[in-house]
């Protein structure tokens, strides 16, 4: 028997307006993004900010899948300790990885803002 999941908490009560279900009016797009989860929506947002005409397609509701069922935590970090990364990748690359991991939460919140 497949597991049943409840609707994501952020959809209660459902306040989002209905989404457009057809392609853009002239049928010409620069990019079509398949999947309305975190990655698809972020990709579409960045493409639109770059001036591209974008359409997001999803088989279900936007954010309905795994992206909408997560706990919502934004935790920067890597699997390995900074010292391990520096030891295995060298000072320059190791520190670059550590800096990248430390910046990921800020990047998420910049997109949200």
C-alpha positions as CSV (number, residue, x, y, z in Angstrom):
1,X,0.0,0.0,0.0
2,X,1.5,3.4,-1.0
3,X,2.1,5.8,1.9
4,X,-0.3,8.7,2.0
5,X,1.0,12.2,2.8
6,X,-1.1,15.1,4.0
7,X,-1.0,18.4,2.2
8,X,1.9,20.6,3.0
9,X,1.3,22.9,6.0
10,X,1.9,26.0,4.0
11,X,-1.1,25.1,1.8
12,X,-3.5,25.2,4.7
13,X,-5.8,27.1,4.1
14,X,-5.3,27.1,0.4
15,X,-4.8,30.7,-0.5
16,X,-2.8,30.6,-3.6
17,X,-4.5,31.8,-6.8
18,X,-5.2,29.3,-9.5
19,X,-2.3,28.9,-11.9
20,X,-2.4,29.3,-15.6
21,X,-2.7,26.0,-17.3
22,X,-1.9,26.9,-20.9
23,X,1.3,28.1,-22.6
24,X,2.1,31.7,-23.1
25,X,-0.1,33.7,-25.5
26,X,2.3,33.7,-28.5
27,X,3.6,30.2,-27.9
28,X,7.2,31.3,-28.0
29,X,9.4,30.7,-24.9
30,X,13.1,30.9,-24.2
31,X,13.0,28.2,-21.6
32,X,10.5,25.5,-20.4
33,X,11.2,24.2,-16.9
34,X,9.8,20.8,-16.1
35,X,9.0,20.5,-12.4
36,X,7.6,23.1,-10.0
37,X,9.7,22.1,-7.0
38,X,12.4,24.1,-5.3
39,X,14.9,23.6,-8.1
40,X,12.5,24.2,-10.9
41,X,11.1,27.4,-9.4
42,X,14.5,28.7,-8.5
43,X,15.7,28.0,-12.1
44,X,12.7,29.7,-13.5
45,X,13.1,32.7,-11.3
46,X,16.8,33.1,-12.2
47,X,16.0,32.7,-15.9
48,X,13.2,35.3,-15.7
49,X,15.4,37.7,-13.9
50,X,17.9,37.3,-16.7
51,X,15.3,38.5,-19.1
52,X,14.2,35.1,-20.5
53,X,10.6,34.1,-21.2
54,X,9.9,31.1,-19.0
55,X,7.1,28.6,-18.5
56,X,7.1,26.1,-15.6
57,X,5.3,22.8,-16.2
58,X,4.4,20.3,-13.5
59,X,2.1,17.3,-13.5
60,X,0.6,18.3,-10.1
61,X,0.4,21.4,-8.0
62,X,3.4,23.6,-7.6
63,X,5.4,22.4,-4.6
64,X,3.2,19.4,-4.2
65,X,5.9,16.8,-4.3
66,X,9.0,16.4,-2.1
67,X,9.8,20.1,-2.1
68,X,6.5,20.8,-0.3
69,X,6.9,18.0,2.2
70,X,10.2,18.9,3.7
71,X,10.6,20.4,7.2
72,X,11.7,23.8,5.9
73,X,15.0,23.9,7.6
74,X,17.9,25.8,5.9
75,X,21.1,24.4,7.4
76,X,24.4,25.3,5.8
77,X,27.1,22.8,6.0
78,X,28.8,19.8,4.5
79,X,29.1,16.2,5.4
80,X,32.7,16.6,6.2
81,X,34.5,18.9,8.7
82,X,36.4,21.8,7.3
83,X,39.7,20.3,8.5
84,X,39.0,17.1,6.6
85,X,38.2,19.0,3.4
86,X,41.4,21.1,3.6
87,X,43.4,18.0,4.3
88,X,42.0,16.0,1.3
89,X,41.5,18.8,-1.2
90,X,44.3,21.2,-0.3
91,X,44.2,24.6,1.4
92,X,42.8,26.6,-1.6
93,X,40.1,24.1,-2.7
94,X,39.2,23.0,0.8
95,X,38.7,26.5,2.0
96,X,36.7,27.3,-1.2
97,X,34.3,24.4,-0.4
98,X,34.0,25.5,3.2
99,X,33.2,29.1,2.2
100,X,30.7,27.8,-0.4
101,X,28.9,25.7,2.2
102,X,28.8,28.6,4.6
103,X,27.2,30.9,2.0
104,X,24.3,28.5,1.0
105,X,21.8,29.6,3.6
106,X,22.3,33.3,2.6
107,X,21.8,32.3,-1.0
108,X,18.5,30.6,-0.2
109,X,17.2,33.7,1.8
110,X,18.3,36.0,-1.0
111,X,16.1,34.1,-3.4
112,X,13.2,34.3,-1.0
113,X,13.5,38.0,-0.5
